[in-house]
Amino acid sequence: MKKQLDNSALWNEAAKTGALLGLVSVGCLLLRELAAASGVQFLITAATVLLWVTEFFGCILILKRRMLDLRDAWQDVKMADTYRLGRRAALLSGLVLASAQALVVIYMPQETVEQLVSAVSESMKMSASQQEEMSGMMDRLPVLTFLFQWLYCFLYGTVLSGILSRYIFFQKLFGGPFDGPEDKQNTPDEQ
């Protein structure tokens, strides 16, 4: 017999899902940083593209699987419950990824920061006072990185949760083209 889903059980499921999504994203982030440390431009580009694709589609598939597991394991799960699971998981996984991204920025070598500032100031043709302001803003870069990354993850996860929760329940209602043979238990016997 399936158990009834309540708010604390939904938070527990969202925490598990968020931790899994966050670990996948942080793993891809760390692999990208290792590739960047090599200094080989081809390796950096290839790793960035491959890891982005892996992270993007991997997180979609993980979230879909966890929503399906929630629907199948608990009694009377509605579309709103799977949506809430996805939003809460996005909030928690975004927290994990944003923290890791902020740590990467905090421990960025000073020479990299100086190269970044000089490249931006040259491309935007900044004056000396504007360069000084930008250098002052670099102290706040970890906080800004954390906030924007967390916001991005939450918004992306919210949109994805809305799409996946509807897909999961429409698939259940109407059946998909690749579903198995139809259930014959509810059809009357022909005599």
trRosetta pair geometry for C-beta under 8 A, 3 or more apart (Angstrom, degrees):
i j d omega theta_ij theta_ji phi_ij phi_ji
1 75 7.8 -4 168 -63 74 130
2 73 6.7 154 -136 161 104 37
2 74 5.8 128 175 -160 114 20
2 75 3.9 148 102 -56 113 85
3 9 7.5 -166 115 -123 124 163
3 73 8.0 -5 38 147 90 79
3 74 6.1 -51 75 -127 74 73
3 75 6.4 -154 89 3 22 102
4 74 7.2 61 -166 -171 14 93
4 75 5.3 -47 -90 60 52 114
4 76 7.0 2 -130 39 75 113
5 9 5.5 -134 -147 85 60 130
5 10 6.1 71 177 -60 104 93
5 70 7.6 62 -106 -175 142 94
5 74 4.1 57 -58 171 107 145
5 75 6.9 -167 -11 56 82 59
5 76 7.1 -142 24 75 100 79
5 77 5.8 70 -7 -89 152 83
5 81 6.0 58 116 -148 154 147
6 9 5.1 92 52 13 68 104
6 10 7.0 -128 101 -7 34 93
7 10 5.6 -56 -147 36 31 113
7 11 6.5 32 154 -18 65 103
8 11 5.6 -49 -148 35 35 112
8 12 6.5 40 151 -21 64 103
9 12 5.5 -50 -149 34 34 115
9 13 6.4 34 153 -16 65 104
9 74 7.3 138 131 -108 138 138
10 13 5.8 -52 -147 38 32 110
10 14 6.2 33 152 -19 65 108
10 81 6.5 -121 -110 -158 128 90
10 84 6.0 7 175 111 139 121
10 85 6.1 -116 -162 -81 90 80
10 88 7.1 111 143 22 92 158
11 14 5.5 -55 -144 40 32 112
11 15 6.2 37 154 -25 65 103
11 88 6.5 -118 -116 180 58 155
12 15 5.7 -50 -147 31 30 112
12 16 6.7 29 154 -16 62 103
13 16 5.8 -53 -151 36 33 110
13 17 6.3 29 152 -14 65 109
13 66 7.2 148 172 178 97 107
13 70 5.7 92 175 -97 156 112
13 85 5.8 -40 108 -130 116 113
14 17 5.6 -56 -143 43 32 110
14 18 5.8 34 156 -21 67 109
14 84 7.6 -79 -71 134 133 74
14 85 5.3 -156 -80 -148 89 58
14 88 3.4 -11 -160 104 157 119
14 89 4.7 -133 -155 -58 74 71
14 91 7.9 18 165 48 127 99
14 92 6.3 129 143 6 92 136
15 18 5.7 -52 -138 39 28 111
15 19 6.2 30 159 -20 62 106
15 88 7.9 -49 -48 141 55 112
15 89 8.0 -132 -50 -102 15 68
15 92 6.0 -149 -115 -150 52 171
16 19 6.0 -55 -148 35 26 109
16 20 6.5 25 154 -17 62 108
16 66 7.6 176 100 -136 98 129
17 20 5.8 -58 -150 37 30 111
17 21 6.2 26 155 -14 67 109
17 62 7.4 150 -154 143 82 100
17 63 6.8 81 -174 -113 122 64
17 66 4.4 105 -107 -179 118 167
17 85 6.6 73 19 170 159 96
17 86 8.0 -82 131 -101 152 42
17 89 3.9 -45 103 -115 115 134
17 92 7.9 105 81 65 74 125
17 93 7.5 -71 124 -44 70 118
18 21 5.8 -55 -141 42 30 108
18 22 5.9 31 158 -20 65 111
18 88 7.0 -90 -49 129 126 69
18 89 4.3 -160 -63 -150 77 58
18 90 7.4 -103 -106 -13 96 13
18 91 7.1 -45 -110 70 139 59
18 92 2.9 32 177 88 164 115
18 93 4.2 -144 -155 -43 69 75
18 95 7.6 28 172 37 129 100
18 96 7.0 147 155 -5 89 123
19 22 5.7 -55 -141 40 27 112
19 23 6.2 29 158 -21 63 106
19 92 7.1 -41 -45 137 59 122
19 93 7.4 -130 -45 -89 15 78
19 96 7.0 124 -120 -59 47 155
20 23 5.9 -54 -146 34 27 109
20 24 6.6 27 155 -17 62 105
20 62 6.0 -160 125 -178 119 138
20 66 7.5 164 57 -65 143 137
20 93 7.8 -48 67 -95 52 119
21 24 5.9 -55 -150 35 31 111
21 25 6.3 26 154 -15 65 109
21 59 5.3 70 -142 -134 98 96
21 62 5.9 172 -84 98 80 138
21 63 6.8 37 -84 -64 129 91
21 89 6.1 94 9 163 141 106
21 90 7.8 -49 102 -94 161 45
21 93 3.7 -28 91 -112 112 153
21 96 8.0 139 90 51 74 133
22 25 5.8 -58 -146 41 31 109
22 26 6.0 27 158 -16 68 109
22 92 7.0 -89 -38 128 129 75
22 93 4.0 -156 -55 -141 82 69
22 94 7.8 -98 -93 -10 99 18
22 95 7.4 -36 -102 68 140 66
22 96 2.9 43 -160 72 142 147
22 97 5.5 -139 -136 -39 77 78
23 26 5.8 -53 -137 41 30 108
23 27 6.1 36 158 -23 63 107
23 96 7.3 -45 -47 152 50 151
24 27 5.8 -55 -149 35 26 114
24 28 6.6 24 154 -15 62 105
24 55 6.5 150 138 -126 96 72
24 58 5.5 -154 180 124 142 129
24 59 6.2 177 92 -75 138 80
24 62 6.7 -167 -13 -21 158 159
25 28 5.8 -55 -150 37 32 109
25 29 6.3 35 150 -21 65 106
25 55 5.7 82 -110 -149 64 118
25 59 6.8 34 -63 -75 98 128
25 93 6.6 106 10 172 136 106
25 96 7.3 122 63 98 116 104
25 97 4.5 -31 113 -95 138 122
25 100 7.9 157 110 50 92 142
25 153 8.0 29 -136 -114 173 127
26 29 5.3 -51 -146 36 35 116
26 30 6.3 35 155 -19 67 103
26 96 6.3 -84 -41 145 124 102
26 97 6.1 -146 -62 -104 78 64
26 100 4.5 162 -121 -52 105 173
27 30 5.9 -54 -146 36 29 108
27 31 6.4 28 155 -16 63 107
28 31 5.7 -55 -146 39 32 111
28 32 6.4 36 153 -21 65 104
28 51 4.4 148 -159 -180 96 105
28 52 7.5 129 172 -75 135 33
28 54 6.1 179 -104 87 124 109
28 55 4.2 -74 1 -68 175 118
29 32 5.7 -55 -151 35 30 112
29 33 6.5 28 152 -17 64 106
29 97 7.1 148 -32 -147 143 86
29 100 5.9 122 80 125 154 127
29 101 6.6 -109 -143 -80 152 77
29 104 7.0 -121 162 -44 118 150
30 33 5.6 -52 -147 37 34 112
30 34 6.4 37 152 -20 65 103
30 100 7.8 -74 -52 -180 90 131
31 34 5.6 -49 -146 35 34 113
31 35 6.5 36 153 -18 64 103
31 47 6.5 -146 140 -173 93 117
31 51 5.5 179 89 -103 119 142
32 35 5.7 -54 -149 37 32 111
32 36 6.3 33 151 -20 65 105
32 47 5.9 161 -112 131 57 108
32 48 5.8 73 -133 -98 108 66
32 51 5.3 -144 -63 75 95 158
33 36 5.5 -51 -145 36 34 113
33 37 6.4 39 153 -25 64 102
33 104 6.2 -131 -89 -133 142 127
34 37 5.6 -50 -149 29 33 114
34 38 7.2 44 150 -30 59 94
34 47 8.0 -127 78 -175 80 160
35 38 5.8 -43 -163 13 38 116
35 43 5.3 -154 -160 140 95 93
35 44 5.3 148 138 -105 100 50
35 46 7.9 -140 -159 71 144 75
35 47 3.5 -143 -95 54 169 165
35 48 7.1 -149 91 -42 144 69
35 51 7.9 -159 2 -14 144 138
36 39 7.9 53 167 -63 41 38
36 44 5.4 73 -97 -122 57 108
38 43 5.4 -30 81 90 145 146
38 44 7.1 -160 60 -58 99 83
39 44 7.9 -28 -163 -44 7 121
40 43 4.0 56 87 16 111 115
40 44 6.5 172 86 -17 56 85
41 44 5.6 -54 -145 35 32 113
41 45 6.3 27 159 -15 66 107
42 45 6.0 -58 -147 39 29 107
42 46 6.0 23 158 -14 66 112
43 46 5.9 -57 -138 42 28 107
43 47 5.9 25 163 -16 65 112
44 47 6.1 -59 -143 40 22 106
44 48 6.2 24 157 -22 61 111
45 48 5.8 -56 -146 34 27 112
45 49 6.4 20 160 -13 64 107
46 49 6.1 -59 -148 39 28 105
46 50 6.0 18 160 -10 66 114
47 50 6.0 -60 -137 45 28 105
47 51 5.7 19 167 -12 67 116
48 51 6.3 -61 -137 43 19 102
48 52 6.1 22 161 -22 60 111
49 52 5.9 -57 -146 34 25 110
49 53 6.5 22 158 -15 63 107
50 53 5.9 -57 -150 37 29 108
50 54 6.2 29 153 -19 65 110
51 54 5.4 -51 -141 39 35 115
51 55 6.0 35 158 -19 67 106
52 55 5.9 -55 -144 39 28 108
52 56 6.0 28 157 -21 65 111
53 56 5.8 -55 -141 37 27 111
53 57 6.2 3 170 5 65 111
54 57 6.9 -68 -139 49 19 90
54 58 5.3 20 165 -22 61 125
55 58 5.8 -58 -129 42 19 113
55 59 6.1 18 169 -18 60 110
56 59 6.5 -67 -157 33 17 103
56 60 6.8 11 151 -14 57 109
57 60 5.5 -52 -148 37 38 114
57 61 6.2 34 156 -17 70 107
58 61 5.9 -59 -147 40 29 106
58 62 6.1 27 156 -18 66 108
59 62 5.7 -52 -140 38 32 111
59 63 6.2 30 160 -17 65 107
59 93 7.9 143 -139 150 120 159
60 63 6.1 -59 -148 38 26 107
60 64 6.3 26 155 -18 63 109
60 160 6.6 -125 -111 -155 81 131
60 164 7.7 -179 -161 -75 77 129
61 64 5.7 -53 -144 37 31 112
61 65 6.2 32 156 -20 65 107
62 65 5.8 -56 -148 37 29 111
62 66 6.3 25 156 -16 65 108
63 66 5.8 -56 -144 39 31 108
63 67 6.3 32 155 -19 65 106
63 86 5.9 66 -170 -120 119 96
63 89 6.7 164 -118 98 97 147
63 157 7.6 -171 -107 -141 151 86
63 160 6.4 59 93 134 163 124
63 161 7.2 -104 176 -87 134 71
63 164 6.1 168 121 9 108 175
64 67 5.8 -57 -149 37 30 111
64 68 6.4 29 153 -17 65 106
64 164 5.3 -134 -95 -147 77 129
64 167 7.9 -39 -125 86 108 128
64 168 7.3 174 -152 -73 78 110
65 68 5.7 -55 -149 37 31 111
65 69 6.3 33 152 -20 65 106
66 69 5.5 -49 -145 36 34 114
66 70 6.4 39 153 -22 64 102
66 85 6.9 -159 127 151 105 130
66 89 7.1 110 100 -86 153 163
67 70 5.6 -50 -149 33 32 113
67 71 6.4 33 152 -19 64 105
67 82 4.4 68 -153 -157 103 113
67 85 6.2 158 -101 83 75 134
67 86 6.5 0 -78 -58 119 103
67 161 7.9 161 -82 -138 135 74
67 164 5.7 147 14 136 165 119
67 165 6.4 -132 -154 -91 143 66
67 168 5.5 -129 128 -55 121 160
68 71 5.6 -53 -147 36 33 112
68 72 6.1 18 159 -9 67 112
68 168 6.2 -153 -80 -134 73 124
69 72 6.0 -64 -141 45 28 102
69 73 5.6 13 166 -13 68 120
70 73 6.3 -63 -130 41 22 101
70 74 6.0 -17 -177 15 62 117
70 77 5.9 150 138 -138 85 156
70 81 6.9 -158 146 129 127 106
70 82 5.9 157 82 -101 131 80
70 85 5.5 -112 -54 -70 171 167
71 74 7.5 -76 -132 47 11 84
71 77 4.8 -147 -120 86 51 140
71 82 6.2 -4 -60 -73 99 125
71 168 6.2 -169 -36 156 155 131
71 169 7.8 -165 -119 -78 142 77
71 172 7.4 -137 168 -61 146 149
74 77 4.9 92 82 -55 103 112
74 81 7.8 -120 86 148 139 153
77 81 4.8 -117 -159 74 78 145
77 82 6.6 76 162 -46 114 89
78 81 5.1 108 54 -1 67 100
78 82 7.7 -136 99 2 42 83
79 82 6.1 -56 -155 37 37 105
79 83 6.3 38 148 -19 67 108
79 165 5.1 109 -170 156 77 105
79 166 6.6 47 -155 -88 128 50
79 168 7.7 161 -119 72 78 97
79 169 4.7 -60 -86 -18 102 157
80 83 5.4 -54 -146 39 35 116
80 84 6.2 38 154 -22 67 103
80 165 7.7 85 -82 170 16 148
81 84 5.7 -50 -146 35 31 111
81 85 6.5 38 151 -23 62 102
82 85 5.4 -46 -149 31 36 118
82 86 6.5 36 153 -17 64 103
82 161 7.5 -179 134 -169 72 88
82 164 7.3 -121 146 111 118 91
82 165 4.1 159 97 -121 108 98
82 168 6.0 -107 159 59 171 146
82 169 7.5 -176 28 -39 143 105
83 86 5.8 -56 -152 37 32 110
83 87 6.4 28 153 -16 66 106
83 161 5.1 108 -147 147 57 106
83 162 6.1 44 -130 -92 111 52
83 165 4.1 -54 -64 -26 77 170
84 87 5.7 -54 -143 38 33 109
84 88 6.1 27 160 -14 67 109
85 88 6.2 -62 -146 41 24 105
85 89 6.1 23 157 -18 64 112
85 161 7.4 178 77 -141 64 121
86 89 5.7 -56 -141 39 28 110
86 90 6.2 31 157 -22 64 106
86 157 6.1 -174 162 170 82 87
86 158 7.4 133 120 -112 100 31
86 160 6.6 -145 -178 97 130 82
86 161 2.5 162 107 -114 138 113
86 162 7.7 -145 87 -26 145 42
86 164 6.4 147 -88 61 152 121
86 165 6.4 -124 1 -46 137 108
87 90 5.7 -54 -148 34 30 112
87 91 6.5 33 152 -21 63 104
87 154 7.8 43 -161 -162 71 78
87 157 6.5 133 -119 122 37 101
87 158 5.2 43 -111 -105 89 77
87 161 5.3 -121 -48 51 65 168
88 91 5.5 -49 -149 32 35 114
88 92 6.4 24 155 -10 66 107
89 92 5.9 -60 -145 44 31 104
89 93 5.8 23 160 -12 69 111
89 157 6.6 -151 89 -168 78 136
89 161 7.8 148 48 -84 102 124
90 93 6.1 -54 -131 44 26 102
90 94 5.8 33 162 -24 61 111
90 153 5.9 177 -176 146 81 79
90 154 5.2 119 132 -126 106 43
90 156 7.0 -173 -147 78 127 68
90 157 2.0 164 -110 107 134 157
90 158 6.0 -132 69 -42 162 59
90 160 7.4 146 -81 51 131 109
90 161 6.6 -105 -22 -32 128 123
91 94 5.9 -58 -149 35 21 114
91 95 6.7 26 151 -24 58 104
91 154 5.4 44 -93 -112 61 102
91 157 7.3 -137 -29 80 48 147
92 95 5.5 -48 -153 27 35 115
92 96 6.9 33 151 -16 63 101
93 96 5.5 -50 -152 35 40 112
93 97 6.2 32 153 -12 70 107
93 153 6.3 -141 99 174 84 133
93 157 7.0 143 55 -83 115 148
94 97 5.9 -57 -140 44 32 105
94 98 5.7 31 161 -19 68 112
94 149 7.0 169 -167 132 84 72
94 150 4.6 103 149 -145 109 57
94 151 7.8 145 -179 -10 143 14
94 152 7.5 169 -134 72 117 60
94 153 2.9 169 -105 90 100 131
94 154 4.9 -61 -10 -48 168 73
94 157 6.7 -118 -42 -4 113 137
95 98 6.0 -54 -136 40 23 109
95 99 6.3 26 159 -21 59 108
95 150 6.2 43 -85 -122 48 111
96 99 6.0 -59 -153 34 25 110
96 100 6.6 19 154 -14 62 108
97 100 5.8 -57 -149 39 33 109
97 101 6.1 32 154 -19 68 108
97 149 6.2 -135 116 157 94 119
97 150 7.9 162 74 -87 85 57
97 153 5.8 142 57 -77 132 151
98 101 5.6 -53 -142 39 32 112
98 102 6.2 34 156 -20 65 105
98 145 7.5 162 -159 130 77 71
98 146 4.7 88 164 -153 104 60
98 147 7.6 103 -162 -43 137 13
98 149 4.0 160 -108 92 83 110
98 150 3.9 -17 -54 -58 161 83
98 153 6.7 -123 -43 9 100 134
99 102 5.8 -54 -147 36 29 110
99 103 6.5 30 153 -19 63 105
99 146 6.8 44 -85 -127 41 105
100 103 5.7 -54 -151 35 33 113
100 104 6.6 37 151 -22 64 101
101 104 5.6 -49 -152 31 35 114
101 105 6.6 32 151 -16 64 104
101 145 5.5 -143 128 155 105 113
101 146 7.0 167 79 -89 97 52
101 149 4.8 150 56 -81 154 171
102 105 5.6 -54 -150 38 35 111
102 106 6.3 40 150 -24 67 104
102 142 4.5 81 -163 -169 88 86
102 143 7.4 57 -133 -76 125 26
102 145 5.2 159 -93 89 68 110
102 146 4.0 11 -67 -67 133 98
102 149 7.5 -143 -43 31 83 138
103 106 5.5 -49 -143 33 34 114
103 107 6.3 10 164 2 66 109
103 142 7.9 70 -63 -141 23 117
104 107 6.5 -71 -146 51 25 93
104 108 6.7 53 148 -59 61 88
105 108 5.5 -24 -155 -17 36 120
105 141 5.5 -141 173 125 133 104
105 142 4.7 175 94 -93 118 72
105 145 4.9 150 -19 12 158 165
106 142 4.8 39 -66 -94 85 141
108 112 5.2 -108 171 79 99 130
108 113 5.9 113 113 -54 117 94
109 112 4.6 95 68 1 85 105
109 113 7.3 -153 99 -5 47 84
110 113 5.5 -53 -153 35 39 113
110 114 6.3 38 151 -18 69 104
111 114 5.6 -51 -145 38 35 112
111 115 6.3 38 153 -20 65 104
112 115 5.7 -52 -147 36 31 112
112 116 6.4 35 152 -22 64 105
113 116 5.6 -54 -150 34 31 114
113 117 6.4 30 153 -17 65 105
113 138 5.7 99 -170 -170 120 143
114 117 5.8 -52 -146 37 32 110
114 118 6.3 28 157 -15 65 108
115 118 5.9 -57 -144 41 29 107
115 119 6.1 30 157 -20 65 108
116 119 5.9 -56 -145 36 27 109
116 120 6.4 21 159 -13 63 108
117 120 6.1 -59 -147 39 28 106
117 121 6.1 22 158 -16 65 112
117 131 6.9 94 166 -159 107 86
117 134 5.8 148 -142 119 98 116
117 135 5.8 44 -138 -84 154 77
117 138 6.6 -54 -72 -59 119 139
118 121 5.8 -57 -139 41 30 109
118 122 6.2 30 160 -19 65 108
119 122 6.0 -56 -146 37 27 109
119 123 6.3 20 159 -14 63 111
120 123 6.0 -60 -144 41 29 106
120 124 6.0 3 164 4 66 115
120 126 7.6 28 120 -13 77 133
120 134 6.8 -164 95 -173 129 154
121 124 6.3 -67 -136 52 25 94
121 125 7.9 90 166 -90 55 5
121 126 4.2 -80 -145 39 80 121
121 130 7.2 152 -127 104 98 99
121 131 4.7 34 -118 -101 146 101
121 134 6.6 -166 -72 48 101 156
122 125 7.3 21 -172 -74 29 46
126 130 3.9 -129 -168 94 105 125
126 131 5.1 135 112 -56 125 77
126 134 6.9 -11 -169 -12 170 138
127 130 4.9 95 52 9 72 103
127 131 7.1 -132 98 -6 38 88
128 131 5.6 -53 -149 35 33 113
128 132 6.5 36 152 -21 64 104
129 132 5.5 -50 -150 33 34 114
129 133 6.5 37 151 -19 65 103
130 133 5.6 -49 -148 35 36 113
130 134 6.3 36 152 -19 65 104
131 134 5.6 -53 -147 37 32 112
131 135 6.4 36 152 -21 65 103
132 135 5.7 -51 -149 34 32 112
132 136 6.6 33 150 -18 63 104
133 136 5.6 -55 -153 36 33 113
133 137 6.5 35 149 -22 65 104
134 137 5.5 -51 -149 32 36 114
134 138 7.0 51 149 -34 62 93
135 138 5.6 -38 -159 11 37 119
136 139 6.3 -39 -176 12 45 111
137 140 5.7 -60 -165 42 54 105
137 141 7.0 86 137 -56 71 82
138 141 5.1 -12 -156 -23 47 123
140 143 5.3 -56 -169 44 71 112
140 144 5.6 69 134 -22 89 107
141 144 5.7 -59 -139 44 32 109
141 145 5.9 37 160 -24 68 107
142 145 5.6 -53 -143 36 28 114
142 146 6.3 32 156 -22 63 105
143 146 5.7 -52 -150 34 30 113
143 147 6.4 24 155 -15 65 107
144 147 5.9 -56 -144 39 31 107
144 148 6.1 19 163 -9 67 111
145 148 6.3 -62 -140 44 24 101
145 149 5.9 20 164 -16 64 116
146 149 6.2 -63 -143 40 20 107
146 150 6.2 17 161 -16 61 112
147 150 6.0 -60 -146 38 25 108
147 151 6.2 23 157 -16 63 110
148 151 5.7 -54 -143 40 31 111
148 152 6.1 35 156 -22 65 106
149 152 5.7 -52 -145 36 29 113
149 153 6.3 28 157 -17 64 106
150 153 5.9 -55 -146 38 29 109
150 154 6.3 27 156 -18 64 109
151 154 5.8 -57 -145 38 29 110
151 155 6.2 22 160 -14 66 109
152 155 6.1 -60 -145 40 26 105
152 156 6.0 22 160 -15 65 113
153 156 5.9 -58 -141 42 26 109
153 157 5.9 24 160 -17 64 114
154 157 5.9 -59 -143 42 25 110
154 158 6.2 29 156 -24 63 107
155 158 5.6 -52 -145 32 30 113
155 159 6.6 26 158 -14 64 104
156 159 6.1 -57 -151 38 30 106
156 160 6.1 25 154 -14 65 112
157 160 5.6 -56 -139 43 31 111
157 161 5.9 36 158 -25 66 106
158 161 5.7 -51 -144 33 27 112
158 162 6.6 30 154 -20 60 104
159 162 5.8 -54 -154 33 31 113
159 163 6.6 26 152 -14 65 106
160 163 5.8 -57 -149 39 33 109
160 164 6.0 22 159 -12 69 112
161 164 6.0 -58 -136 44 28 104
161 165 5.8 27 165 -22 66 110
162 165 6.3 -53 -138 34 21 107
162 166 6.7 16 162 -11 57 109
163 166 6.3 -68 -159 39 26 105
163 167 6.2 23 152 -19 65 113
164 167 5.4 -56 -143 38 34 114
164 168 6.1 36 159 -24 69 105
165 168 5.9 -50 -146 32 29 112
165 169 6.7 13 161 -5 61 108
166 169 6.3 -68 -149 44 30 98
166 170 5.9 24 159 -15 69 113
167 170 6.0 -59 -139 41 26 106
167 171 6.0 30 159 -23 63 110
168 171 5.9 -57 -151 34 24 113
168 172 6.6 22 151 -18 60 107
169 172 5.4 -48 -145 35 39 113
169 173 6.2 37 155 -18 67 105
170 173 5.7 -53 -142 39 34 109
170 174 5.9 -7 173 16 70 112
171 174 7.0 -70 -127 55 19 81
171 175 7.3 44 -179 -127 53 11
171 176 5.2 -1 -149 -51 94 105
172 175 8.0 14 -169 -68 15 46
175 179 4.8 -72 -166 1 95 155
176 179 5.1 130 56 -36 73 91
181 184 7.9 -16 138 -30 108 99
183 186 6.5 51 112 9 103 97
184 187 5.4 -55 -161 28 63 117
